[in-house]
Each structure stands twice: as structure tokens, then as C-alpha cells.
Amino acid sequence: MTTPLAPVLLDVAGLSVSFATDRGRVTAVDDVSFSVRSGEILAIVGESGSGKTVTLMSILGLNDPRTTFVDGSVTFRGRPILGLPDRDLRRIRGKDIALISQDPMTALTPVHTIGWQIAEQIRAHEAISRAGAARRAVELLAEVGLANPAEAAGRYPHQLSGGMRQRAVIAMALSCNPALLVADEPTTALDVTVQAQVLDLLMKLRKDFGSAIILITHDMGVVAEVADRVNVMYAGRIIERGTTERLFADPWHPYTWGLIASIPPLDGPRPHRLAAIPGMPPTPETMPAGCGFAPRCRFALPRCAARPPVQRAPGRSALCVIGPEDRAPRRAEILGPLGDAA
Ligand SMILES: Nc1ncnc2c1ncn2[C@@H]1O[C@H](COP(=O)(O)OP(=O)(O)OP(=O)(O)O)[C@@H](O)[C@H]1O
């Protein structure tokens, strides 16, 4: 899977994002750090409102600079990119980093065929003839698994199914051979079978093109299937991180336990455990000073009112007061025994 020596492509250090609102300045992302190496799939997982999209948009320079305050550092291939002029950021976004959003319709215009749109995207970044770009567009549509790529190229977005549209958007994202694909809930709008196909496609692209992928999702099942490493985000912070294997074998944070308990089974009815995490995440306006999860955590202690300590082991960490000796019995209350790791 990941080569440990692959170079760091994207490095995010101490990223904090706050917004100017009617009620003053509120923090949505608080001291987030992570890096992505070439060719790896990093998942950022958390419920709606945990700060995943705000993190991404800030990295890509897509926030409204009039109301958004971004601190910290972001480097891409060793070059600082936070605060670069819009023109430079646009070049990086189109060529080196491509964004695949939740709703393919936001990336496509309804008035042109998808072949035309992909070809235009290619021509924006490459000196290539119109006919050459059109041919390349059809090749890309074949690459992302569209059965009749030449015919699909001649269709308008509304003439394609949701799954085909998302494949077309992925083809467009690939058109400049980006080193990093950022996929924000790419399968949320799709039905389960098509979801699995699109995830397979992302894994194939990593293999064939060597692209690194940041996958934003709220679904731990998706994480287990495709990611090499995981950042679990809650209330604007990364509250647990590690390799996918370690994190699922031995999750440390009660929020991660709840997310894992919420994975629906492949067959049979959805479990009652979907309600494993009662309550709602805080908003930036209601963010507690200490552990953001404490108000929903059945294991919370008075000291959770202060910022939680970082627990570490090689290649992983979690922000929680629960120490190694207390972890297994508490986790078993939510997940049952987890074998040796527990
Ligand atoms: N411009 C803004 N002004 C004020 N608050 C904002 C602004 N943009 C986002 N937020 C808030 O920041 C928090 C984090 O939002 P974000 O969209 O990053 O969450 P998310 O984890 O990506 O959720 P989702 O899965 O729903 O996209 C939310 O509470 C959101 O309401």
C-alpha cells in the first residue's frame, strides 16, 4: 500500500480557521496538522459540521477572504501556498491539485457536452489542439470506466446517470494528471452499488496514476475500505489519527468508537447502534473550550472541561483523557471486545 519513504506532497501545520459573524469571531478549525504523501489515500472522517470541508477549502484557498481568517502553514511540494495570490492558487488547483465535490453538478455546466467540458479543461492547462483535447477527453472517459466513452462525450450532464456524472467529473479532475485528488464526499449522492464502483475507481486511479487522494467522508465503512491512513475530525480538531489498520484494530477515542459502531452491516437491517452517538456536534458558536466531544461522551470526566492531553504511540495519536489501562473496558461497552488489540 503506502511506501513509507514516499515524499510528503502536502503538509498542513497548525491550521486554524475562524469566521467573522454577526456575533463576533468563531473558530471552525482549531490547530489542525497533517501531511499527505505521494500515492497514499488519507481519509478525513467525521459527522457533518466537524470542519472537514472548511479545512479543505482553506487549504485550497477557496474561502471568502473577507470573512475568513486562516492561520498556520500549508506547503505543497515544499512550497508555501497559504495566502498565495488567487492566480497562482488557481493554477495549482487546476493542475496539481484537483477537487471532486459531493455533487457532480457543481463541477459541470448544463449547457455543454461533457466531452467539450473535459477538453476545455485540458486546453486550459496544456498547449494541445482542439481535436487532440477532444480525443484525450474520450480516453479519459474510458479510463474512468464509462462503457461507451465516445458516445458519452457527446452527452449533456442531464443525459447521464448520477454515477456516470461523477465518473465524468473524476475524468475532468484527472485531465491534468494531478498529483493530489481531493474528494469531498464523492459518493454521498450515489446509490450503494454505484458508491462501491466509484470507490474502486479511486483506488484504481491511485494505482494507475500514482495520485495521492484526500477522501472526505462521514462514513467509517468507506474509510475501512479504501484509506491507508485516517484523521478523525470532531468539532474542528483531529481527535484521533493513525493507519487504518491500527485505528480499526485498536481505536482509542470514544468518538471513533461511536463512528465504528455506526457502520451499517453489509446485509441485514441497520443496527440500533446507528444511534451510538446521541446528540449533535457543537457549532463554532457553541464550541466548548475543553474536549469538544465531552458533552456527548458517556465517559466524560470533570477534567474534560480543559483541553484534552495528546496520547501517542508510533504512527498514531488521540486527544482524550482515557489512558491505555482504562480504554478496553470502556470501548467494550460500545463495540464489544475487539480481540487481541483490546
Ligand atoms: N462562512 C462561515 N461562517 C460561519 N460558520 C461557518 C462558515 N462556513 C462553515 N461554517 C461552520 O463551520 C462548521 C464546520 O463546517 P464544515 O462544512 O467544515 O463541516 P463538515 O465536517 O465538512 O460537514 P459536512 O459533512 O456537512 O460538509 C459548521 O458548523 C459550519 O456551520
The ligand as an SDF file (V2000), in Angstrom:
LIG
                    3D

 31 33  0  0  0  0  0  0  0  0999 V2000
  -18.6440   31.0580    6.4120 N   0  0  0  0  0  0  0  0  0  0  0  0
  -18.9500   30.5110    7.5900 C   0  0  0  0  0  0  0  0  0  0  0  0
  -19.3050   31.2860    8.6340 N   0  0  0  0  0  0  0  0  0  0  0  0
  -19.5990   30.7330    9.8400 C   0  0  0  0  0  0  0  0  0  0  0  0
  -19.5760   29.4040   10.0870 N   0  0  0  0  0  0  0  0  0  0  0  0
  -19.2440   28.5770    9.0890 C   0  0  0  0  0  0  0  0  0  0  0  0
  -18.9190   29.0870    7.7790 C   0  0  0  0  0  0  0  0  0  0  0  0
  -18.6250   28.0220    6.9730 N   0  0  0  0  0  0  0  0  0  0  0  0
  -18.7700   26.9100    7.7390 C   0  0  0  0  0  0  0  0  0  0  0  0
  -19.1390   27.2430    8.9990 N   0  0  0  0  0  0  0  0  0  0  0  0
  -19.3750   26.3160   10.1160 C   0  0  0  0  0  0  0  0  0  0  0  0
  -18.1860   25.5900   10.3870 O   0  0  0  0  0  0  0  0  0  0  0  0
  -18.5110   24.2670   10.8420 C   0  0  0  0  0  0  0  0  0  0  0  0
  -17.7280   23.2600   10.0440 C   0  0  0  0  0  0  0  0  0  0  0  0
  -18.3110   23.1550    8.7530 O   0  0  0  0  0  0  0  0  0  0  0  0
  -17.8070   22.1390    7.6370 P   0  0  0  0  0  0  0  0  0  0  0  0
  -18.6070   22.4000    6.4110 O   0  0  0  0  0  0  0  0  0  0  0  0
  -16.3410   22.1930    7.5040 O   0  0  0  0  0  0  0  0  0  0  0  0
  -18.2030   20.7340    8.2280 O   0  0  0  0  0  0  0  0  0  0  0  0
  -18.0780   19.3410    7.5010 P   0  0  0  0  0  0  0  0  0  0  0  0
  -17.4280   18.4480    8.5000 O   0  0  0  0  0  0  0  0  0  0  0  0
  -17.4170   19.4530    6.1890 O   0  0  0  0  0  0  0  0  0  0  0  0
  -19.5960   18.9610    7.3200 O   0  0  0  0  0  0  0  0  0  0  0  0
  -20.3680   18.4340    6.0170 P   0  0  0  0  0  0  0  0  0  0  0  0
  -20.0870   16.9670    6.0040 O   0  0  0  0  0  0  0  0  0  0  0  0
  -21.7880   18.7580    6.3210 O   0  0  0  0  0  0  0  0  0  0  0  0
  -19.8200   19.1850    4.8420 O   0  0  0  0  0  0  0  0  0  0  0  0
  -20.0210   24.1160   10.6990 C   0  0  0  0  0  0  0  0  0  0  0  0
  -20.6160   24.2700   11.9740 O   0  0  0  0  0  0  0  0  0  0  0  0
  -20.4020   25.2460    9.7680 C   0  0  0  0  0  0  0  0  0  0  0  0
  -21.7120   25.6740   10.0400 O   0  0  0  0  0  0  0  0  0  0  0  0
  1  2  1  0
  2  3  1  0
  2  7  2  0
  3  4  2  0
  4  5  1  0
  5  6  2  0
  6  7  1  0
  6 10  1  0
  7  8  1  0
  8  9  2  0
  9 10  1  0
 10 11  1  0
 11 12  1  0
 11 30  1  0
 12 13  1  0
 13 14  1  0
 13 28  1  0
 14 15  1  0
 15 16  1  0
 16 17  2  0
 16 18  1  0
 16 19  1  0
 19 20  1  0
 20 21  2  0
 20 22  1  0
 20 23  1  0
 23 24  1  0
 24 25  2  0
 24 26  1  0
 24 27  1  0
 28 29  1  0
 28 30  1  0
 30 31  1  0
M  END
$$$$
